[in-house]
């Protein structure tokens, strides 16, 4: 029986940026009827508790996958224009660059192992407004993005705003950890969850289930090859009254190492934000993880890893070295296992069970595009705004079959 004009109970599992954008666009779809349809975001911890609240917030036309990036980049601009995103979630166009620098020791000297090479080095042109860096120790600078193709949001504010805007149109949020998607005759029929702070299971009926559970996807859909990569980050607030200029920097920093002739090289991402904070992160863990904590609240940062990030970025900037630390945090980025590019979008082996997961570091960038496409899958049965066939789980071993 067709579901056209029938009441819809749509359960979105996951209150991160993908789930909240999906709820937003479902409540804006022409077929959505708030008097008839029920939209539920089921979230184990709180809205934006995982990577969507701890990410950097980079938006770029040079992101991937190319089949969805242009749509999502434009939707970010549209959302900001329509809902006051500059004020509400820090949307702005911005420069990005790759930068190499020698880190200072606390005595104020450049890394000893590199000092002898400075006389033969070509000094790159660094933008004048990067005055919060030790520009004299920068040995390479290459622009990777301009305000024409690069933008930024503050992820927690953006994700929670999408949830609030969905709620305004009739969606509701339930805090509880999903334990199963229940099927009858090969079709999704209900979702069972444990309410937050309780131990007794509850089952809610569903005509459609959209699985946006990030690194927790596999616990509900074992055929989905989604793994988690842990990333640490810190949020700092500079003490100087004038905000730092807006840049998203991907840095390689040379650090002097006691007793070692050759410098140690580390990488760090440094993103300044319009609310006068700075987000900085190191590399993700080398090994992906299947066994991650049950909820985002249980993902705790490693103090030494966060301290290393602070030390590394402070070695190239006195402004960052003296900043107040607002947060030390960790999250798991949802990656598609193996060499298959993510994310995975579309149908699964169960009818009316949809998947939107595996966005890696591009979840914030591709959240609006994914949300719009998932709304189309639910109401139209297919993606209308972009050709995302290459992201179908059917193309993966162990996925759904026609």
Beta strands, then each sheet from edge to edge (+ up, - down):
strand 1: 9-13
strand 2: 38-43
strand 3: 58-60
strand 4: 92-93
strand 5: 95-102
strand 6: 138-145
strand 7: 150-152
strand 8: 172-184
strand 9: 187-195
strand 10: 201-205
strand 11: 208-211
strand 12: 226-237
strand 13: 247-255
strand 14: 264-272
strand 15: 278-281
strand 16: 324-336
strand 17: 344-347
strand 18: 353-357
sheet 1: 10+ 9- 8+ 2+ 1+ 11+ 18+ 17-
sheet 2: 3+ 7- 4+
sheet 3: 6+ 5- 13- 14+ 15- 12+ 16-
end
